[in-house]
Amino acid sequence: MVNQQANDRFEKGRGAQFNPKNRFLKGEYVQEHAEAIDEWEEEKRHTEYILDDSKTLVNKVTSPDVGMMYSANPYQGCEHGCVYCYARNSHEYWGYSAGIDFESRIVVKKNAPALLRKFFENKSWEPATISLSGNTDCYQPIERRMKITRALLEICLEYRNPVGIITKNALVLRDLDIIKELASMNLVRVFTSITSLDEGLRQVMEPRTASYKSRLKVVETLSKEGVPTGIMNAPLIPGLNDMHMHDVLKSASDAGAKWAGYTLVRLNGAIGDIFKDWLYKAFPDRADKVWHQICECHDGQVSDSRWGNRIVGDGKYAELIRDQFKLYCRKYNFNEDRSELNTTLFRRLKNKQLSLF
C-alpha cells in the first residue's frame, strides 16, 4: 500500500501525479500561486474523449526486440493510468502531456474499422499478425461503450487475418464469441498483462485496471474455451514487483497460460520524471533503493535505447531476473509451443464478391 506518510501528497486513482511539460510545445499554463487562484481547477479531472478521424491505423513495427510486426491502436492515451507505461511519450505527439493528460484525455479513432477494411483490401498487404494494444490498451474502459476493438476483431475474422491481443482488462471476455471463432482457425492469441498479485501495489501503480484475480480469471476462461493464451509479467520493477515473479508465473500456469514473457522497466523520455515523482510520493521509505536498482539495470541510467538491452536490461541484477524467469518458465512449462498463427486463410472480400458474378 501507499506509505501513510505520503497520503497528503498522493492523488489516489491516478498513476501520474502531475503533467510534465510537452517537449514539442513552446508555451504552457502553470500554477504559480495556488493560494491566490480561486478559479484554478483543483477537483479531480474527469476523463475527456476526443473523437478523431485518423488517416491510418496499422503501423509497421520496426523495433527488432518487440516481438510483433504490425500493431493497431484504436485509442491513444489510456485511462488505466499505469504509471510506468512506455506509451505515455507518444501522447506528446498529439499535443498533450505524458502525465495526467495521458490518462484523462483519450483520443478515440472512431473510423478505425473502416481504416482496417481499407488496409486489408490493399493488394500490397501480405497477411501477417496484427497486434491490438501495441501501444495502449484496446480494452480500456471507453471500449465498453465504443466497441471499436470488437469491430476490429470482427473484421479480422471476416478477412481471416491473424490477430494478437494484450490487455489488462477483463472486458476482453465480452468478445469471447469472436475470439473463439478466430481460435478455431488458429488466428488469435490473447496475452494478459499481470505485473504482480499484490492488490495494494496494483491500486497505486495501475490504478484503473482490472484486479489481478480478474486477470487470472481471464486466463482461466480463455484456456478452458480453447483460446491460446499467455501472460506478460511486465514490466518488472526492481524492489517493487520483481520478487513476485514466481507467484505470478505459477498462478498463470495453474490458470492455463501456455506462454509467458517479461520486460524490465525502462523509463525513457518524460516517463522518468513521472515515475520518480510517483515513486517518492507512493513509497518514500524505499524509493531510493528502487531508483538505484533501476539505474543498475540500465548502465547507470533509468533508460537504455540499445536494442535487446533496453527490454531486459544488463548488469548483475538484470541477469538474476533473467535467470529466474528462465528457471520458472522451465518449471511451469511455458513457451514450449513455438508455432505461429495461420496466415494461409486470408482473403480479400471485394475479390470474393466479384468472383460471384
N, C-alpha and C positions, 0 to 999 in steps of 0.2 A: 504494500500500500504506500501512498504518498507519505513521506515523513511529516509528522504533525507540525514540525517547526515551519514547514513551507506552506501550510494551508492558507495563510492570509495572503500569499502572493501567487497561488496557483489556481488558474481557472479550470475547474473541472469540466469535462465534456469537450475539451479542446486538446489537440496534440500540441501544435504550435501555440505559444503564449503571446506572440506579437507578430507584427508584419514587418519584416526587413525590407529595406529599400530595393526596388526593382532596378537591376543594373542597366536596363535599357531605357529607363525614364530619367529625364534630367531633373524634373521637379517632383515634389511630393508634399502632402499635407502632414504636418506633425503637430503633436500636442505638447506645447512647451510648459504651460502653467495650468495643470488640471484644475486647481482650486479656483481659478479665475474664469473658467469657461463653463458656464452652466449648461449651455446648449450642446456641449460635446457629447456624442453618443457613448454612454458607458454601460448601457444594457447589453445583454448577450445578443450578439448578432444573429439574425435569422438567415437561413440559407437562401441564397438568390440563385435562380436558374436562368441562364442566358441561352436562348434558342439561337442556334447558328446554322446557316446554310453553308455547309462545308463544301470545298471543291474536291477533296479526295478523302478516302477512308483507309485504304490498305497501304501500309508502309513496309518497304523492304528493310529488313534489319541487317545492317552491315557489321555490327559488332560480332566478332567471331566467337566470343565466350558466353553469349547469352542463351544459346540453345534453341533459337527459333529463327525462321527465315522471313516470316511476314507477320505483322501484327495489325490489329484493327481495334480502335478505341472509340466506342460510341459516346463517351463522356471525357471531358478534360477537367482536371480538378477532381477531388474525391472527398465526399462527406465523411468517410470513415475516419479521417483525421490522424492517421498513423504518423507519429512524429518523425520517424526515420525515412519516410518514403522518398525514394530516388526520383520520383516523378514530379516532386514539388518544383524543381528548377524549370520544368517545361511550362509552368503556369506564367512565368515571366514573359514568354513569347506572346501571350495573349494580353499583355498589358497589366497583369495583376501581380501581387506579391506571392512569393513561395510560402509565406507563413499562413496566417489565418485566412487570407483570401483563398488559398488553395483548397481549403476545406469548407468554405462558406460561399464561394462564387463558382458554381458548377456550369461549365459550358456543355450544352446538350446538342449533339449533332442529329437534329431531327430528321434529316434526309439520308441518314446512314444506310437504311435498307435499299433505297434507290441507287445509292452510290455502289453498294456491293453488287447489285444486279448488273449494273453497267460494267463493273470491273470484270465480272465473270464472263460477260459476253464479248469482251475484248479478245480477238483472235490470238494476241500475243501471250495471253495468260496460259502458262503451263501449270497444271494443278499441283498444289503444294499445301501443306498445313498452314492455316491462318490462325494465329493465337489471339483470342479475345482477352483483354486485360494485359496486353504487353506493356502498358503504361499505367493506367488507372483501372480500378475495379469495375468490370462490366455489370456487376450485380450490386452496386452501391444503392442506397435507399431510393433514389429517384427512379430506378429501373422498375420498381413495383408499379409505378403509375405509367411510365412512358412505354415500357415493354419493347424497347428498341433491341436489346440483346436477344430477346425471344424471336423477334422478326429476323434478325441476322442468322440465328440458328435454323429457322425455317427455310431461309434461302440457301444456306449451306446444304441442307437436306435435299432441296429441290435439284440443286446442281450437282449433288453428290461430291462436294468438295470437303476434304477433311478439315477439322477444326479442333483447336485446343482451348481449354478454359482454365483459368486460375482465378480463385476468388477467396474472400474471407467471409462471404455472406451465405447463409442457409437458403436464401431466396433461389439459389440455383435449382433446388428441388422442385420449384414450381414448374420448371421446364423439363421435368423428368420424362414426359411423354415423347418429346422430340429427341432428347438425348439418348433414350433407349433405342429409338429407331436408327439414329446415327450409329450407335454402338453395334447394332446388328449387322452393319456393313463395314465395321472396323473404320469408322470415320470420325471418332471422337475419343479424347482422353480428358479427364477432368482432374485438376490438381487443386487441393485445398491448402491454403497457407495457414500453418499452425506454428506460431512462434514460441509458445510456452503452454503450460497447463495451469499457470498461476493467474487466477482471475483478477486479483488485486493489481498485478502488473499490467494485464490487458486493459483494464479500465483507465489507466493513465497513459499507456503507451499507444493503444489502439482504441480510442475512447468510444467510437460508434460502430464497432464491428460486432459480429455475432460472437457469443460466448464460445470458449474452447469446447465445451460439452456439445454445443450445437454443431460445431465444425466436425467433430468426430462422428456425430450422428449423420452428417452429410456423407462422410467417407463410408460409413457402415451401410447406409441406404443404397448408395451408388453401387457398392460392391455386391450387395445381395441382388440388385437388379441387373447384374451382368455388365455394368459400365466400367471400363478400365479406369482405375483411379489411383492417384498418388498424392503425396503431400510435399510442400516446400517448408522446411524448417528454416525460415529465413525472414529477416536477417538474424544471424547470431550476434549478440552484443556482449562482449566480454564483461563479466561481472554483473550482468543483468539477467540474461536468459540462456547463456551457453551451458550452464550447469543443468539445465532442464532437458537437454538433448535426448538423453537415454529414455526418459519417461515419455517424451513426445513420440519418438520412433516406436517404442514398444506399444503404446496406445494406438498409434496409427496402424501398426501391423495387426494388432488384435481386431481392429475395425475392418480390416480387409484391404488396406492400401498395398499396392504392388511396387510402387516406385517412390523414391524419396530423393530430395535434393536439398542443398543448403547454400547460402551465401553468407559472407562475413559483412557486417555493417560497413558502409562506405559513405562518408559524409561530405560529398562534393558540393561545390557552389554554395548557395545560400543555406543548404541543409546543415552545414557545420555550425553556424551561429544559432539556428533554430533549435537544433538538438542540444547544444551546450547550454543554452538558456533554460530549456526544459529540464535537462538533467540536474542542474544545480538547484532548480526550484523543487523538483519532484523528489530527488534523492540526495540532498546535501551531505548526508553522512557518508556516502560512498562515491560521490561524483568525481572526486579527484582520481580515485583508483580506476574507475570505469574509463574515464577520459584518457588516462595514461596507457591503459591496456589497449584501447582502440588505436592509439598512436603507435604502440609497439607492433601492432599487426600491419601497419602501413608505412614502415620505414621512417618512423618518427612523425608522420602526418596522420590526419584523420581521413585522408582520401588518397587514392592511387589511381592513376589513369592508365597504367600498363595493362594490356590485355592479359587475361588469366589471373595475374596477381591481384587486380582490383576486386575480383569476385571472391577469392578465398584468402587473400592476404599473404604475408610472408613473416618469417621470424619464428621463434620457438613456440610462442603461444598459438599462432595460426597453425603451425604444424601439429600441435597437440589436438586442436579442434578437428583438423582434417583426419588424423589417425583415429580419433574416437568415432567420427562419423563413419569411416570405412568399417571399423570394427562392429558397430551396431547394425550397419546395413547387412553385413555378412551374417550376423547373429539372427536377424529377423527376416532374412531372405528378400531384401529389397533389390530392385534393379536387375533381376535375373532375366527378365524378358526384354530383349533388345529389338524386337520387331517394330516396324514403322506403320503408320496409318496408311490406309489404302488410297492410292491416287488414280487407280485404273478405272474407276466408275464415273469419273467426271463427264458431264455432258452440258452442252450449251442449249438452252431451251429454245432459242429462236431457230436454230438449225433443225431441232427436232420437230418444231411446229411446221416449218416449211416442207419437211420431208413427208408430211401427211397429205400434201396436195399434189 
